[in-house]
Amino acid sequence: MDVAKNFSKGTLAASIDETDLSLDVESGQGARFPGAPFNIVTWNSTDYPDPADAFHAGKAEIIRVNTKSTDTFSDLVRGQEGTSAIPHDSSGKTYTIICPLTAKVINDLGTIILIGLDSFTGTIAAFDATGMSVEKDTGITIIGDTGDSFNSTYVKVDDDNQQVTITRQVILTGLPSSDPTIVGALYYDAGTGVVKRSAG
């Protein structure tokens, strides 16, 4: 997931065409942006103060920045998130660059909903385990209550396989010991040691 930074905004220092894989912002403006990688929106702000209007006119581009060095953004991947690589080189025009909330940022966040005994396993692109508890030599990071307590949420991150598993443990008390024949009701089957849902 990309690192975000508030109010990341700058101006293109020199024109670029649709094939350039490096660009410069004005001196000192690189510090306004987060560490790479991140996506930027670039557009002609002289003619289109609102980047959304520039996009609908085919005059805005989202660019992936993979390397940032002072005021130089390089290793660019052009035409991201449904935009096309276009030149930003009209004489006398100002080209603004921002690092906004784009669809990629929202999609990267994802949503996990934990209900009852459900468990979720999904793939992640990267995970920073700094400050977490790590099982030695396994590539496994554990977050949350890992003791014998009940009603806990466990998060296990397998750094080697880039997977995260989130499990909600719930202890149910007072369940009937036989099928109550009520549709959807839970009961404890003593014969199998399993909590089941009644079919009615």
C-alpha positions, 0 to 999 in steps of 0.5 A: 500500500502506498504511503500518503502525505497531505497536501502533496502539490507541485508544478512541472518544472519542464515539459514532458512528452508522452514517452518520458519516464522522468520528470522534475517538479519545481525546486524544493517541491519534491519534499511535499510528496511522500516516499515512492512509490505513489501515483500522481495526477498531472494536468494543464491547470491554466486551461483546466483549474479542476483536474476532473474537467481536464480528465474529461477533456482528455488532458489529465494523466495519472502517472505511477512514480516508482523513484523519487530523488529530491525534485526528480520523479523517475521510473515512471509508468505512464497512463495509469488508472484508466488514463492515457499517456499524453504530452504535457508541453504546451507553451505558456501553460502551467502543469500542476502535479498532485498526489490525491486520493485516487481509485487505486488508494481506495481499492488498496485499502479493501474491506474486511468484515469479521462475523462470528466464527468467520475467517478471512484469508486474502493476498496483500502486496506488501506489509510492514511488520515493524513493531509487531511480534514476529515468529523467528525464522517463519516469516509469520507476524502475529497481531492481537491476543495470542494467549488463551483468552476468549473472544479475541481477534487474531491477525496472522501475516505470512510475509513470505507468501504475502498473505494475511489471515484474520480470525475472530474467535468467539466462545458461545455459552448456554447453547442447547445440547441437542438440535432445538429444531428452530431454523438457524438456531445454534446448538452444541452437538456433544457427540461430535464436539461441533457447534451446528446450525439447526435446519429446523 
